[in-house]
Amino acid sequence: MKMQQIAERRERNDERMRLKKEREARIAAEHNQRVLEQKLMVIEQEQQASKKALMIYQAKSNELERKIHESEEQFRRLKSQRENVEREMVQMETQLSAHI
């Protein structure tokens, strides 16, 4: 009788330990899943912030490209005007020289 009680007690203790380990493993797994979900959320937020920053960078880059193009066009116009004025000055000097 005593041996049977010891065996039954040992069996109950083993079952309690097995259940306790299963519960601890489940709690740890749930905790790990929450941590991973939080990390994923942070990564998604960082990804959205990166996309937004990229869009802002692209918009600024496009604006700078447009301004560069406008400046180049303005430079060409001013250069052409300068050349025209220089030609007119040479013509005027030639005409003045002819009258003197």
Distance bins in CASP14 RR format, pairs under 12 A and 6 or more apart:
PFRMAT RR
TARGET T0000
AUTHOR 0000-0000-0000
RMODE 2
METHOD distances of the structure
MODEL  1
1 7 0 0 0 0 0 1 0 0 0 0 0
1 8 0 0 0 0 0 1 0 0 0 0 0
2 8 0 0 0 0 0 1 0 0 0 0 0
2 9 0 0 0 0 0 1 0 0 0 0 0
3 9 0 0 0 0 0 1 0 0 0 0 0
3 10 0 0 0 0 0 1 0 0 0 0 0
4 10 0 0 0 0 0 1 0 0 0 0 0
4 11 0 0 0 0 0 1 0 0 0 0 0
5 11 0 0 0 0 0 1 0 0 0 0 0
5 12 0 0 0 0 0 1 0 0 0 0 0
6 12 0 0 0 0 0 1 0 0 0 0 0
6 13 0 0 0 0 0 1 0 0 0 0 0
7 13 0 0 0 0 0 1 0 0 0 0 0
7 14 0 0 0 0 0 1 0 0 0 0 0
8 14 0 0 0 0 0 1 0 0 0 0 0
8 15 0 0 0 0 0 1 0 0 0 0 0
9 15 0 0 0 0 0 1 0 0 0 0 0
9 16 0 0 0 0 0 1 0 0 0 0 0
10 16 0 0 0 0 0 1 0 0 0 0 0
10 17 0 0 0 0 0 1 0 0 0 0 0
11 17 0 0 0 0 0 1 0 0 0 0 0
11 18 0 0 0 0 0 1 0 0 0 0 0
12 18 0 0 0 0 0 1 0 0 0 0 0
12 19 0 0 0 0 0 1 0 0 0 0 0
13 19 0 0 0 0 0 1 0 0 0 0 0
13 20 0 0 0 0 0 1 0 0 0 0 0
14 20 0 0 0 0 0 1 0 0 0 0 0
14 21 0 0 0 0 0 1 0 0 0 0 0
15 21 0 0 0 0 0 1 0 0 0 0 0
15 22 0 0 0 0 0 1 0 0 0 0 0
16 22 0 0 0 0 0 1 0 0 0 0 0
16 23 0 0 0 0 0 1 0 0 0 0 0
17 23 0 0 0 0 0 1 0 0 0 0 0
17 24 0 0 0 0 0 1 0 0 0 0 0
18 24 0 0 0 0 0 1 0 0 0 0 0
18 25 0 0 0 0 0 1 0 0 0 0 0
19 25 0 0 0 0 0 1 0 0 0 0 0
19 26 0 0 0 0 0 1 0 0 0 0 0
20 26 0 0 0 0 0 1 0 0 0 0 0
20 27 0 0 0 0 0 1 0 0 0 0 0
21 27 0 0 0 0 0 1 0 0 0 0 0
21 28 0 0 0 0 0 1 0 0 0 0 0
22 28 0 0 0 0 0 1 0 0 0 0 0
22 29 0 0 0 0 0 1 0 0 0 0 0
23 29 0 0 0 0 0 1 0 0 0 0 0
23 30 0 0 0 0 0 1 0 0 0 0 0
24 30 0 0 0 0 0 1 0 0 0 0 0
24 31 0 0 0 0 0 1 0 0 0 0 0
25 31 0 0 0 0 0 1 0 0 0 0 0
25 32 0 0 0 0 0 1 0 0 0 0 0
26 32 0 0 0 0 0 1 0 0 0 0 0
26 33 0 0 0 0 0 1 0 0 0 0 0
27 33 0 0 0 0 0 1 0 0 0 0 0
27 34 0 0 0 0 0 1 0 0 0 0 0
28 34 0 0 0 0 0 1 0 0 0 0 0
28 35 0 0 0 0 0 1 0 0 0 0 0
29 35 0 0 0 0 0 1 0 0 0 0 0
29 36 0 0 0 0 0 1 0 0 0 0 0
30 36 0 0 0 0 0 1 0 0 0 0 0
30 37 0 0 0 0 0 1 0 0 0 0 0
31 37 0 0 0 0 0 1 0 0 0 0 0
31 38 0 0 0 0 0 1 0 0 0 0 0
32 38 0 0 0 0 0 1 0 0 0 0 0
32 39 0 0 0 0 0 1 0 0 0 0 0
33 39 0 0 0 0 0 1 0 0 0 0 0
33 40 0 0 0 0 0 1 0 0 0 0 0
34 40 0 0 0 0 0 1 0 0 0 0 0
34 41 0 0 0 0 0 1 0 0 0 0 0
35 41 0 0 0 0 0 1 0 0 0 0 0
35 42 0 0 0 0 0 1 0 0 0 0 0
36 42 0 0 0 0 0 1 0 0 0 0 0
36 43 0 0 0 0 0 1 0 0 0 0 0
37 43 0 0 0 0 0 1 0 0 0 0 0
37 44 0 0 0 0 0 1 0 0 0 0 0
38 44 0 0 0 0 0 1 0 0 0 0 0
38 45 0 0 0 0 0 1 0 0 0 0 0
39 45 0 0 0 0 0 1 0 0 0 0 0
39 46 0 0 0 0 0 1 0 0 0 0 0
40 46 0 0 0 0 0 1 0 0 0 0 0
40 47 0 0 0 0 0 1 0 0 0 0 0
41 47 0 0 0 0 0 1 0 0 0 0 0
41 48 0 0 0 0 0 1 0 0 0 0 0
42 48 0 0 0 0 0 1 0 0 0 0 0
42 49 0 0 0 0 0 1 0 0 0 0 0
43 49 0 0 0 0 0 1 0 0 0 0 0
43 50 0 0 0 0 0 1 0 0 0 0 0
44 50 0 0 0 0 0 1 0 0 0 0 0
44 51 0 0 0 0 0 1 0 0 0 0 0
45 51 0 0 0 0 0 1 0 0 0 0 0
45 52 0 0 0 0 0 1 0 0 0 0 0
46 52 0 0 0 0 0 1 0 0 0 0 0
46 53 0 0 0 0 0 1 0 0 0 0 0
47 53 0 0 0 0 0 1 0 0 0 0 0
47 54 0 0 0 0 0 1 0 0 0 0 0
48 54 0 0 0 0 0 1 0 0 0 0 0
48 55 0 0 0 0 0 1 0 0 0 0 0
49 55 0 0 0 0 0 1 0 0 0 0 0
49 56 0 0 0 0 0 1 0 0 0 0 0
50 56 0 0 0 0 0 1 0 0 0 0 0
50 57 0 0 0 0 0 1 0 0 0 0 0
51 57 0 0 0 0 0 1 0 0 0 0 0
51 58 0 0 0 0 0 1 0 0 0 0 0
52 58 0 0 0 0 0 1 0 0 0 0 0
52 59 0 0 0 0 0 1 0 0 0 0 0
53 59 0 0 0 0 0 1 0 0 0 0 0
53 60 0 0 0 0 0 1 0 0 0 0 0
54 60 0 0 0 0 0 1 0 0 0 0 0
54 61 0 0 0 0 0 1 0 0 0 0 0
55 61 0 0 0 0 0 1 0 0 0 0 0
55 62 0 0 0 0 0 1 0 0 0 0 0
56 62 0 0 0 0 0 1 0 0 0 0 0
56 63 0 0 0 0 0 1 0 0 0 0 0
57 63 0 0 0 0 0 1 0 0 0 0 0
57 64 0 0 0 0 0 1 0 0 0 0 0
58 64 0 0 0 0 0 1 0 0 0 0 0
58 65 0 0 0 0 0 1 0 0 0 0 0
59 65 0 0 0 0 0 1 0 0 0 0 0
59 66 0 0 0 0 0 1 0 0 0 0 0
60 66 0 0 0 0 0 1 0 0 0 0 0
60 67 0 0 0 0 0 1 0 0 0 0 0
61 67 0 0 0 0 0 1 0 0 0 0 0
61 68 0 0 0 0 0 1 0 0 0 0 0
62 68 0 0 0 0 0 1 0 0 0 0 0
62 69 0 0 0 0 0 1 0 0 0 0 0
63 69 0 0 0 0 0 1 0 0 0 0 0
63 70 0 0 0 0 0 1 0 0 0 0 0
64 70 0 0 0 0 0 1 0 0 0 0 0
64 71 0 0 0 0 0 1 0 0 0 0 0
65 71 0 0 0 0 0 1 0 0 0 0 0
65 72 0 0 0 0 0 1 0 0 0 0 0
66 72 0 0 0 0 0 1 0 0 0 0 0
66 73 0 0 0 0 0 1 0 0 0 0 0
67 73 0 0 0 0 0 1 0 0 0 0 0
67 74 0 0 0 0 0 1 0 0 0 0 0
68 74 0 0 0 0 0 1 0 0 0 0 0
68 75 0 0 0 0 0 1 0 0 0 0 0
69 75 0 0 0 0 0 1 0 0 0 0 0
69 76 0 0 0 0 0 1 0 0 0 0 0
70 76 0 0 0 0 0 1 0 0 0 0 0
70 77 0 0 0 0 0 1 0 0 0 0 0
71 77 0 0 0 0 0 1 0 0 0 0 0
71 78 0 0 0 0 0 1 0 0 0 0 0
72 78 0 0 0 0 0 1 0 0 0 0 0
72 79 0 0 0 0 0 1 0 0 0 0 0
73 79 0 0 0 0 0 1 0 0 0 0 0
73 80 0 0 0 0 0 1 0 0 0 0 0
74 80 0 0 0 0 0 1 0 0 0 0 0
74 81 0 0 0 0 0 1 0 0 0 0 0
75 81 0 0 0 0 0 1 0 0 0 0 0
75 82 0 0 0 0 0 1 0 0 0 0 0
76 82 0 0 0 0 0 1 0 0 0 0 0
76 83 0 0 0 0 0 1 0 0 0 0 0
77 83 0 0 0 0 0 1 0 0 0 0 0
77 84 0 0 0 0 0 1 0 0 0 0 0
78 84 0 0 0 0 0 1 0 0 0 0 0
78 85 0 0 0 0 0 1 0 0 0 0 0
79 85 0 0 0 0 0 1 0 0 0 0 0
79 86 0 0 0 0 0 1 0 0 0 0 0
80 86 0 0 0 0 0 1 0 0 0 0 0
80 87 0 0 0 0 0 1 0 0 0 0 0
81 87 0 0 0 0 0 1 0 0 0 0 0
81 88 0 0 0 0 0 1 0 0 0 0 0
82 88 0 0 0 0 0 1 0 0 0 0 0
82 89 0 0 0 0 0 1 0 0 0 0 0
83 89 0 0 0 0 0 1 0 0 0 0 0
83 90 0 0 0 0 0 1 0 0 0 0 0
84 90 0 0 0 0 0 1 0 0 0 0 0
84 91 0 0 0 0 0 1 0 0 0 0 0
85 91 0 0 0 0 0 1 0 0 0 0 0
85 92 0 0 0 0 0 1 0 0 0 0 0
86 92 0 0 0 0 0 1 0 0 0 0 0
86 93 0 0 0 0 0 1 0 0 0 0 0
87 93 0 0 0 0 0 1 0 0 0 0 0
87 94 0 0 0 0 0 1 0 0 0 0 0
88 94 0 0 0 0 0 1 0 0 0 0 0
88 95 0 0 0 0 0 1 0 0 0 0 0
89 95 0 0 0 0 0 1 0 0 0 0 0
89 96 0 0 0 0 0 1 0 0 0 0 0
90 96 0 0 0 0 0 1 0 0 0 0 0
90 97 0 0 0 0 0 1 0 0 0 0 0
91 97 0 0 0 0 0 1 0 0 0 0 0
91 98 0 0 0 0 0 1 0 0 0 0 0
92 98 0 0 0 0 0 1 0 0 0 0 0
92 99 0 0 0 0 0 1 0 0 0 0 0
93 99 0 0 0 0 0 1 0 0 0 0 0
93 100 0 0 0 0 0 1 0 0 0 0 0
94 100 0 0 0 0 0 1 0 0 0 0 0
END
